[in-house]
Amino acid sequence: MINLKILRYAAIMVFLLTVAACATSPWNQEQADSHLNIGIAYLGSERTNDALKEFLQAEKLAPRDPRVHYYMGITYQRKGLNDNAINEFKRALSLRSDYSEAHNNLGAIYLQMGLWDNAIESFKNALSNIIYETPDKALFNMGMAYHEKKDYPKALDTYQDAKNRRPTTIPHPLIDLHMGITCYAQGNFEKAVTYFKASSKAAPSLLESRYWLGQTYIKMHDAELAKAEFKAIIGITPDSELGIAARKALDSFR
């Protein structure tokens, strides 16, 4: 006699296997990749809503593709929806634990939220992948986290490590700027001046370096050099946020 329960169980298993096969079929993946690529293009154009629509379509077709969840995380991050972004990055990492880019972006959100230890852990996880192609990004971000924790020696060591890594994806003048800011926080003003000058010389358009240089000269009681830096900024960009800050700093001498 035929066991109807076994037949029903077998039918259910065949159905589930069929659905699973469809979810991971080459056609589905090809369509998901198409939506993913279109979404990435929209992200590049700052069309976040359009990008998200494409990524949601890709998720329906390839729900276990970690790239889909990674880019959804980036999109939510750009929209200021940090909780959603965190969930998507964690989902990507549950599918691919060595996804360094997802670890780094998750850390960047924690850094923005002031969760310094969580951020550092995420950056370390990103760096644990020896084939991570842009380790200087995670190191630079980690340096900022250590700075915020007021662990200034560790911040400087981490920034220096970022400068030493190849390939270079974080501009060295930007790292020098942040190393100068850390030295300033330490009260090591002479070293801060060295970093700010190096940053400004290598990247003249990075006017934050000149602003910080002016502030450092104030600490060193050199009013004339400080005024020169603030005047230079005002002459280049008088109505910008930085120009307004420089004008306020200049007015403080009166």
C-alpha angles and dihedrals in degrees: 000000000000115000104229093195091058091048092050091048090049091049091051092050092050089050093049092047090050092052091047091050090052092049092056099032119134090244092054092047091048091052091045090052089052092054090044093053093047089049092051089052090051089050089055088056092047090246093139098165092053090045092052092051090055093047091050089054090049090051091056090055099039109018093166097053105113091203091064092055092044093056092042086055092052090049093051089046091055090048090054093247096133097168091054091045092051091051092051094047090049089049090052090050092049087059096041115018095189094055095131095182090057091048090050095049091046088052091049090057091049088050090053090049093051094247094136099171093048089049093051091049091052092049091049089051089052090052093048088077103086092202094053102136100209107037092153089071093059092042093051091049091046090052089056090050092052089048091054089050086054090240090136099169090053090046092053092047091050093048090050090050088053090053091051096052125098136250097041112225099151109066111244093227088061091051090047089053091055093044087054091050090052092050089049090054089050091053091244094133098165091056090045090055089053093055095043092050092048091049094048093046094051094042112023091178091062093089093172086079091059092046091053090044089056091049090050092052088054089056089049090051093242101135097172095055090045092052091050091057094047092047090051091054093047090050091054103039111007099166100042123102089255092048091052091049090050091051091052090050090049092049090055089072092063 
